[in-house]
Amino acid sequence: MKTTLLTGATSGIGLEAAITLAKEGHRVVMVGRDEAKTRQCVADVKQRSGSANVDSLPCDFTSQASIRALAQAYRAKYDRLDVLVNNAGSVFNERGLTTDGIENTFAVNHLGYFLLTNLLLDLVIKSAPARIVLVASTGHYRGTMDLTDLGFEKGGYSIMGAYGRSKLGNVLMTRALARRLEGKGVTVNALHPGVVATNIWGGAPGWAQPILAALKALFMITPAQGSKTITFLATAPEVEGQSGLYFEKNKVKTPSALARDEALGEQLWRKSAELVGL
Ligand SMILES: NC(=O)c1ccc[n+]([C@@H]2O[C@H](COP(=O)([O-])OP(=O)(O)OC[C@H]3O[C@@H](n4cnc5c(N)ncnc54)[C@H](OP(=O)(O)O)[C@@H]3O)[C@@H](O)[C@H]2O)c1
């Protein structure tokens, strides 16, 4: 039985992906930050998938200690990791710092993926053929990267600027990791799920909420539809052996020029390793 660890599994596209993967026979380990909500989501996934092989582990991705505890708890319980889905993500209206002193968006959306993946990488390699999936965003096309001011300390913070940077980080990380995983039987790919009606929009400013409600009703796809590229990359035989790519609607798409900058990817990798103490 394949074992999948899925972050951000308590809402939106992560919750729907958990249901599909459980239906497809994976043992699914759902990561959540709120104990009661996570318990409820596990029960929901069990019920909607008809599978009993659904479990959970806690983590708050604003804390590196919590991410380390997650990796440790996972290792204590499971001896393989066939699919790692990095999906937990958020937006922050105001600039703020985590307890580790890192800008919230970059910490959760990029360093969260980076630290968890690196802490579990040997287990993924041991489980080969295995897959790593990073939920990025089309927002990465607007992302910029300033390695001397990753957290917008010198100014210029905006909700979408910070989000775009974190998602550009996801695509750069995907490509840098793929280079490191060559020949190891593990693939890593990034994706944009579509514009999906989920709770993530609740983080946008109050004035934007009525507009977002209208957009949700008129144009956004459902979380179940949005989860399809996750499950495609996690399971589809068509993508076996494909790595270091960026997907939208189950198709490879060329990411931004910055995302394709190999030197920048390596610089970000080193900086990220430094920021998480690896
Ligand atoms: N919705 C879109 O249109 C869209 C477009 C492009 C990319 N994405 C990406 O898709 C991914 C999933 O987002 P979604 O749209 O499904 O949004 P969502 O419904 O808000 O789900 C986000 C998930 O991440 C979890 N999460 C957020 N911050 C966390 C933290 N500090 N620690 C632990 N878990 C945390 C949430 O936990 P709680 O349940 O506790 O809140 C939830 O399970 C994100 O990476 C997002 O950037 C979404």
The ligand as an ORCA input file, in Angstrom:
! r2SCAN-3c Opt
* xyz 0 1
  N      -7.484     28.513     -4.141
  C      -6.805     28.882     -5.202
  O      -7.349     29.505     -6.145
  C      -5.346     28.573     -5.313
  C      -4.663     28.979     -6.472
  C      -3.302     28.687     -6.582
  C      -2.651     27.979     -5.587
  N      -3.337     27.603     -4.465
  C      -2.585     26.887     -3.408
  O      -3.296     25.737     -3.007
  C      -2.886     25.352     -1.695
  C      -4.107     24.986     -0.868
  O      -4.894     26.137     -0.690
  P      -6.487     26.135     -0.756
  O      -6.874     27.035     -1.883
  O      -7.024     24.755     -0.697
  O      -6.803     26.981      0.575
  P      -7.479     26.598      1.982
  O      -8.833     26.049      1.765
  O      -7.329     27.816      2.802
  O      -6.524     25.432      2.530
  C      -5.225     25.709      3.003
  C      -4.751     24.565      3.870
  O      -3.456     24.897      4.400
  C      -3.525     24.832      5.820
  N      -2.638     25.821      6.436
  C      -2.560     27.137      6.208
  N      -1.658     27.725      7.021
  C      -1.150     26.720      7.783
  C      -0.201     26.671      8.830
  N       0.418     27.756      9.287
  N       0.079     25.459      9.390
  C      -0.561     24.346      8.989
  N      -1.483     24.342      8.002
  C      -1.769     25.513      7.419
  C      -4.972     25.138      6.156
  O      -5.281     24.728      7.475
  P      -6.651     25.201      8.212
  O      -7.718     24.286      7.684
  O      -6.343     25.006      9.649
  O      -6.881     26.630      7.830
  C      -5.670     24.336      5.078
  O      -5.697     22.971      5.388
  C      -2.069     26.530     -1.155
  O      -0.694     26.215     -1.218
  C      -2.402     27.658     -2.117
  O      -1.372     28.605     -2.211
  C      -4.661     27.884     -4.305
*
